[in-house]
Amino acid sequence: MAAFTKTATLTAGNAGTLDMLARGEIAIGPVWVDMFYSWQANGQLPPEFRLVLAAPGMPGQPMHYVIPARAPHGDLARAFIELATSPEVQAESIVKRFNWYPGIDTRHVEAALPPETRARLFTDVAPEDLAIRGKPFPIAPYNNAILEAHERHLAQ
């Protein structure tokens, strides 16, 4: 870790990473796709900046809905989930409106996407890349690994 931090810059989260990229202070950094494309659309990032989803992949977020076994309105919850995960809602609300990759397999969403939205979000990271390299966030193990690495770094 000590050698890594000699050549790496720890940024102040996603906005901090995007700021430093925009100012040329760093050359590469992990960013959330939605903010990246929103900042690019607002002119805060140069249009020539590109996203890469490198092998073996990066964790994103958990994309799960959970209905408690004794939910008083389980049928309504199920109907909401079916609506929220429909290709049409994913295309319009998640991809087009919020610049995010869909929470369902992209192959089911592509037909509902306007060509300009598809071109914007899937030029650098293709749906095939997401299918292979898009990883769910293993929240507890990931958080524990970060804490342990930080504690080891502080102990040095």
C-alpha positions as CSV (number, residue, x, y, z in Angstrom):
1,M,0.0,0.0,0.0
2,A,2.8,2.4,0.8
3,A,4.3,2.0,-2.7
4,F,0.9,2.4,-4.3
5,T,0.1,5.7,-2.5
6,K,3.5,7.2,-3.7
7,T,2.2,7.1,-7.3
8,A,-1.6,7.3,-6.7
9,T,-3.8,10.1,-5.6
10,L,-6.6,9.5,-3.2
11,T,-9.5,11.8,-4.3
12,A,-12.5,13.1,-2.4
13,G,-15.1,10.8,-3.9
14,N,-16.7,10.8,-7.3
15,A,-17.0,14.6,-7.6
16,G,-13.4,15.1,-6.5
17,T,-12.2,12.5,-9.0
18,L,-14.1,14.2,-11.8
19,D,-12.8,17.7,-10.8
20,M,-9.2,16.5,-10.8
21,L,-9.7,14.7,-14.2
22,A,-11.2,17.9,-15.6
23,R,-8.3,20.0,-14.4
24,G,-5.7,17.5,-15.6
25,E,-4.4,16.8,-12.1
26,I,-4.9,13.1,-12.6
27,A,-5.0,11.0,-15.8
28,I,-7.3,8.2,-14.7
29,G,-9.8,7.5,-11.9
30,P,-12.9,5.4,-11.0
31,V,-16.1,7.3,-11.5
32,W,-19.8,6.7,-11.5
33,V,-21.2,6.6,-15.0
34,D,-24.2,8.8,-14.3
35,M,-22.1,11.7,-13.0
36,F,-19.5,11.2,-15.7
37,Y,-22.1,11.6,-18.5
38,S,-24.0,14.4,-16.7
39,W,-20.8,16.4,-16.2
40,Q,-19.8,15.8,-19.8
41,A,-23.3,17.0,-21.0
42,N,-22.9,20.1,-18.8
43,G,-19.5,20.9,-20.3
44,Q,-17.7,20.2,-17.0
45,L,-15.7,17.4,-18.7
46,P,-14.2,17.4,-22.2
47,P,-16.2,15.5,-24.8
48,E,-13.1,13.4,-25.7
49,F,-13.0,11.8,-22.2
50,R,-13.9,8.1,-22.3
51,L,-15.0,5.4,-19.9
52,V,-13.4,2.0,-19.8
53,L,-14.7,-1.0,-17.9
54,A,-11.4,-2.9,-17.6
55,A,-11.1,-6.6,-17.0
56,P,-11.9,-8.3,-14.7
57,G,-14.5,-5.7,-13.9
58,M,-15.6,-3.2,-11.3
59,P,-18.2,-3.4,-8.6
60,G,-21.2,-1.2,-9.2
61,Q,-24.1,-1.4,-6.9
62,P,-26.5,-4.0,-5.7
63,M,-29.5,-4.2,-8.0
64,H,-32.0,-6.1,-5.9
65,Y,-35.5,-5.6,-4.7
66,V,-36.6,-7.4,-1.6
67,I,-40.1,-8.1,-0.5
68,P,-40.4,-9.3,3.2
69,A,-42.2,-12.6,3.5
70,R,-45.0,-11.0,5.5
71,A,-45.2,-7.8,3.7
72,P,-48.8,-6.4,4.1
73,H,-48.9,-5.4,0.4
74,G,-46.7,-8.0,-1.2
75,D,-48.7,-8.1,-4.4
76,L,-48.4,-4.3,-4.8
77,A,-44.6,-4.5,-4.1
78,R,-44.3,-7.2,-6.7
79,A,-46.3,-5.1,-9.2
80,F,-44.0,-2.1,-8.5
81,I,-40.9,-4.2,-9.0
82,E,-42.2,-5.6,-12.3
83,L,-42.9,-2.0,-13.5
84,A,-39.5,-0.6,-12.3
85,T,-37.6,-3.5,-14.0
86,S,-39.6,-3.3,-17.2
87,P,-37.5,-2.6,-20.3
88,E,-39.5,0.6,-21.0
89,V,-39.0,2.1,-17.5
90,Q,-35.3,1.1,-17.4
91,A,-34.8,2.7,-20.8
92,E,-36.6,5.9,-20.1
93,S,-35.9,6.5,-16.4
94,I,-32.7,4.8,-15.6
95,V,-30.7,5.0,-18.9
96,K,-32.0,8.1,-20.7
97,R,-33.0,10.3,-17.8
98,F,-30.3,9.5,-15.3
99,N,-27.4,8.4,-17.5
100,W,-27.1,5.1,-15.7
101,Y,-26.7,1.6,-17.0
102,P,-29.9,-0.5,-16.7
103,G,-30.5,-2.7,-13.7
104,I,-31.6,-5.5,-16.0
105,D,-29.8,-7.1,-18.9
106,T,-29.1,-4.4,-21.5
107,R,-30.3,-6.7,-24.3
108,H,-33.8,-6.3,-22.9
109,V,-33.6,-2.5,-22.9
110,E,-31.9,-1.8,-26.2
111,A,-35.0,-1.8,-28.3
112,A,-36.7,0.8,-26.1
113,L,-33.7,3.2,-26.2
114,P,-33.6,6.2,-28.5
115,P,-30.5,5.9,-30.9
116,E,-28.8,9.0,-29.4
117,T,-29.1,7.6,-25.8
118,R,-27.8,4.2,-26.9
119,A,-24.9,5.9,-28.7
120,R,-24.0,8.1,-25.8
121,L,-24.0,5.4,-23.1
122,F,-22.9,2.3,-25.0
123,T,-20.1,3.5,-27.2
124,D,-17.3,3.2,-24.7
125,V,-18.8,0.4,-22.6
126,A,-20.8,-2.0,-24.7
127,P,-23.7,-4.0,-23.4
128,E,-21.5,-7.1,-23.8
129,D,-18.9,-5.5,-21.5
130,L,-21.5,-4.9,-18.9
131,A,-22.7,-8.5,-19.1
132,I,-19.1,-9.8,-18.6
133,R,-17.5,-7.2,-16.4
134,G,-20.3,-5.5,-14.5
135,K,-20.1,-6.8,-11.0
136,P,-22.5,-6.3,-8.1
137,F,-21.1,-4.5,-5.1
138,P,-20.2,-7.1,-2.4
139,I,-20.9,-4.6,0.3
140,A,-19.7,-6.3,3.5
141,P,-16.6,-8.0,2.1
142,Y,-15.7,-5.0,0.0
143,N,-16.1,-2.6,3.0
144,N,-14.1,-5.0,5.3
145,A,-11.3,-5.2,2.7
146,I,-11.1,-1.4,2.5
147,L,-11.0,-1.0,6.3
148,E,-8.4,-3.7,6.7
149,A,-6.2,-2.1,4.0
150,H,-6.6,1.3,5.6
151,E,-5.7,-0.1,9.0
152,R,-2.6,-1.8,7.6
153,H,-1.6,1.4,5.9
154,L,-1.9,3.4,9.2
155,A,0.1,0.7,11.0
156,Q,3.1,1.2,8.7
